[in-house]
């Protein structure tokens, strides 16, 4: 699966998503682009947009999502808080349908 990591996630997280092709918003040159436009750009190249932006579901029309969005819920975006959630992320990546938004992790 092709995954795009949002700016709010550390680049080091990509190495833990074994079996997937992962890049970051920054590497694509899309830093600073607002979520609506970013999701449209990502949809042309990626299967899943991975973020910690819990407000995304309220900012976007979920019925018209151009790409699957997976929101990580954790205490912070520090690796010590994200690493325990990685198994949940990997499991959800096997079943997240296109054009949907799902949440994984431990709500704050």
Steps between C-alpha positions, in 0.01 A plus 500: 500500500621853422481722807550874541600620849359837600724780627392430859664156502873436539683366195642218710152347518534396135765240589252323730235461230661186364366366174373837378638773277507811720601860436432831670319819408833681532681265259226552241544876532145544631580651840257775597226394256155497661333163559233520230748569222757267656257208498426565135870500410565191710214306342680494165801317647410344835252255650499637856565834667630443855456787745441597861263782402192400695308798361534380143168319513328828591690707242439277199191352341558133581261388228726655239841394632724425202727271706485283812599691813634332812511717812734396780380585849789522745616720786744680268687458174813390682630158400455362853125568467470387137701177513243312714229592248690365196350147523151654489601717204639200311187297568270781386703547182400147397131584508443874459274556201571771245334838559446447872628639830595269786663558837749281684688525822427604849275804527642772718 
